[in-house]
Amino acid sequence: MPFRQRITLLFISIMVILCFASAYSLISSTGTLRKEIFIRQITEYLKTENIKLDREQLRTIASIVYEESIQYDVDYRLILAMMKVESNFRHDAVSSRGARGLLQIKPSLAKHIARYAGIEWSGNKTLDEPDNNIKIGVYFFAKLVDDFENINTALHAYNVGPTKARLNGAGKNKPPKTYRGFPRIVMAEYKKNIAILPDP
């Protein structure tokens, strides 16, 4: 192959590589920018809820909510609705039944779920950390959605436990009428969030 053709071929190869690298960089930066926009909007939303955490802690919560929503394909606005109903965004909330944190998870359940959610279990205090609480709660809820194939039924099972939900007649279609309170309240909050926060 003559020298001139080799130089031309080399030049074309370099240009193709640069085009692919530029396209990849653009796609990556667009994804990063999109993520940053969502995190900012979630942080601002959390600020309006008068949560007693500093801006950096709110940003951390917003980031985890966004990342977990992507990982488990659960609308971040639904996660926020669950947090509002379960704990009114109090990361240190403890119910009379011992459920803890933003998503009000019982330690006995969380202990078994933690490893599947990628969390090292260190006792009840594990649930007091907002990031751990969100990761465990979203993992559990996503599993319930898969099991029950219905968001309302999954919400019912999240509230009363999957075994009790099944004993009460909840199946893949809907929760029993006597236990629709929690799903209805969460879905009302979710609708409010849909009205003020952008689609994922």
N, C-alpha and C positions, 0 to 999 in steps of 0.2 A: 504494500500500500504506500503510495507516495506520501511524502512528508506533509504536503499541503492538506491532503485528505485526512491524515491522522490528526492534524491540528484542528481542522473543522469538526471532526467527530468528537474530539476531546472537548471543544468549546460547546457543542450541542449537548453533550453529556453533562457538563457542568451546569449549563442553563436549566436542563431538566431537573437536576438534583436541587438547584436553588429554588425552582418553582414549587417543587413538592415541599421543601423545607418551609418556604413562605406560607404555603397553604396550611400546613400543619400548625405553624406558629399562629396564624390568624384564627384557626379553629380553636386552638388551645386558649388563646387570649379572649376570644368571644365567650367561651365556656366559663372562664375565670371571671370575666366582667359580669356575666349573667348571674353567677353565684353571688358575687359581691353585692349586686343590686338587691337580690332577694334577702341577703343577710341584713343589709341596711334597713330594708322595709320591715322585716320581722323585728329588728331591734327597736325601731321607732314605734311599732305596734306595742311591743312589750313595755316601752316607756309610758305609753298612755294608760297602761293598766296599773300604774303606781307600784310597781314591784320594788321592794326595798333592797335592790342590788345596784352596784355601780354600773356605769355604761359598759365597761369591759366585760363584766360578768354577764350582762344582758346580751352583749355581742357573742359571747361564747355559747350561751343558750341558743341564740338565734342560729348560729352556725351549726350546732349539733342537730337542732330541729330540722334544718334544711338538709343536711347530709343524710340523716336517718330517713327522712321522707323520700329521698332519691334512692337510697339503698334498698328500702323495703316497699317502694311504690305505694306510699300512703301520702295523701295530700297533706302538706305541711299545715294548711289551714284547719284541717280536721284534728291534727295533733294539738294545735294551739287551743282549739275548742275543748278538747279533752282535758288539757291542763287547766283551763279556766273553770270548768265544771268540777273537776276532781279536787283542786287545791286552791283555786283562785290565784294561781301563779305563786303560791307560797312554797318555796323550795324546802322549808323546814316543817311543813305541815305533817302532823301525825293524827290519824283518825282514832276514834274510840276502839276500833277493831285492830289497830296497829299498822294500818297501811301508811306508807311514808312517801314524802316528797311530792314533786310536781305532778306526777301521774299516779300517785296513791297506790303503790304496789306493796303487797304484804311480803315481809321478809322470807317467809316460808316458801312462797312461790318464786321470789326473785333468786333465792339461793340456787334453785334448780335451773333457772333460765339463764343466769349470768354467763356461764361458760359458752352457751350457744350465741349469746349476744357479744361475745368477746370481752367480757368483764371479769376481772379477778375478784372473787367474793371475799370480803374481809369483814363479814358480819353485817349487822343492821346499818352501820355507818356508811356502808357502800351506797345505800339508797339515799343518803343525805347529800351526796354529791350530785348536783343537777345533771351533769353529763352522763353519769352512770344510770341515774333514774330514767332519763329520756331514752337512752339506748335500750335498757331492759324493757321499758314500757312499750316502745314502738315495736321492738322485736316480737313481744308477746301479742300485741294487737294485730300485727301483720299475720302472725300464725293463726290467730282466731279468724281473721278474714278469709284466709286460705281454707281453714277447717269448715267454717259455716257458710262460706260463699255469699255472704250478705253483710253489709256494713252494720245495719241495725241489729242484727242477731249477734254479730261480733261485739258490738258495744254492750249489748245485754250480757253476754258471756264475760266480757272484761269486768263488768260491774259486779256480777254475782258469782263468777267462776264458771268455767266451761262444764264441769260436772253438774253443778246445780242447775245451770241453764238447760242442760239436756234433761235432767229430772223434772224440770218445770215445763217440759214440752217444747223447748226451743229446738228448732231443726234448721235445715238449710234455707228455709223460706222466711221465717220471721220469729221474733221472740213472742212468748205468750203474752196476752193482753195485760195480765196483772203486773208485768215487769217492764212496761214500755216507758216508764218515767225517765230513766237515765238516758236511753237512746234518744228520746224526744228532746230532752234538754240539750244534749250535746249537738244534735242536728240543728237545733235552733241557733246555737252559738256558731256552728259551722256556716250556716246561711249568712249570718252577720259578717263572718270573716270573708266569705266569698264576695260579698258586696264591697268590701274595703281593701282587700289584698289581691294582688294579681294572680292569674292562673299559673300553676307550676310549669 
